[in-house]
């Protein structure tokens, strides 16, 4: 399935943003990814 690769890609993207100190991080937010429905939501914590 594509799910592990997709999650790894998102994690790598966050790591690059931290290392480069650029971009908006997912701090205090939750990425809700519903692969079956094909929806993505960002929830504030």
C-alpha positions as CSV (number, residue, x, y, z in Angstrom):
1,X,0.0,0.0,0.0
2,X,1.0,3.6,-0.4
3,X,0.1,4.6,3.2
4,X,3.6,4.0,4.8
5,X,5.3,5.9,2.0
6,X,2.9,8.8,2.3
7,X,3.4,9.0,6.1
8,X,7.2,8.8,5.7
9,X,7.1,11.5,3.1
10,X,5.1,13.8,5.4
11,X,7.5,13.1,8.3
12,X,10.5,13.8,6.2
13,X,8.9,17.1,5.0
14,X,8.5,18.2,8.6
15,X,12.1,17.2,9.4
16,X,13.4,19.3,6.5
17,X,11.4,22.3,7.6
18,X,12.9,22.0,11.1
19,X,16.5,21.7,9.8
20,X,16.1,24.6,7.4
21,X,14.1,26.7,9.9
22,X,11.6,27.5,7.1
23,X,7.9,26.8,6.6
24,X,5.0,26.3,9.0
25,X,5.3,23.3,11.2
26,X,2.5,21.1,12.5
27,X,3.0,22.3,16.1
28,X,-0.1,22.2,18.2
29,X,-2.0,20.8,15.1
30,X,-3.0,17.3,14.1
31,X,-3.0,16.1,10.5
32,X,-6.0,13.8,10.1
33,X,-5.5,11.7,6.9
34,X,-8.4,9.4,5.8
35,X,-6.9,7.3,3.0
36,X,-10.1,5.4,2.4
37,X,-12.2,8.5,1.9
38,X,-9.4,10.5,0.4
39,X,-9.7,13.5,2.8
40,X,-7.1,15.4,4.7
41,X,-7.9,17.7,7.7
42,X,-5.7,19.8,9.9
43,X,-7.1,20.1,13.4
44,X,-5.9,22.6,16.0
45,X,-5.1,21.2,19.4
